[in-house]
């Protein structure tokens, strides 16, 4: 070999993906989904059994926003009361999707079921404005928002991806 010349060395680089691309795909797939909790169109358009001529959505709106009755916000109230706990559940579910333990659809389904149950529980237990004595006599109960149970059972969820 001539003086001052270095020997040529052939270098091979092998790129081994140990799951990074799959991880990034799961992160990307976990984005952009909407989970809605409340009275959806299907249930909301049904006639409320305790109030002929009114739909479930109309009854819900009257109480949620205090339209002609004292405001008893069972959806917004639930959200504000449950917000911190909900964020923890969402974070846990997102981590499980990114780790590949469940799909985004499975996580959203679990969150939807959980949040509907929590909202329904809030509807029954929240410290709402008490009912008027005449309303209590008519209903036979002092629990606001629960007469036939239709409003509570109409709370559902929808996933939009």
VENQUI-V317505 format. One record per run of one state. SS is the DSSP state (H for helix, E for strand, C for the rest). FROM is the first residue (numbers start at 1). TO is the last residue. If there is no record, write none. Layout:
ss: <SS,SS>
from: <FROM,FROM>
to: <TO,TO>
//
This chain:
ss: <C,H,C,E,C,H,C,E,C,E,H,C,H,C,H,C,H,C,H,C,E,C>
from: <1,20,31,34,40,41,45,47,48,55,56,66,76,99,104,126,133,140,150,154,155,161>
to: <19,30,33,39,40,44,46,47,54,55,65,75,98,103,125,132,139,149,153,154,160,161>
//
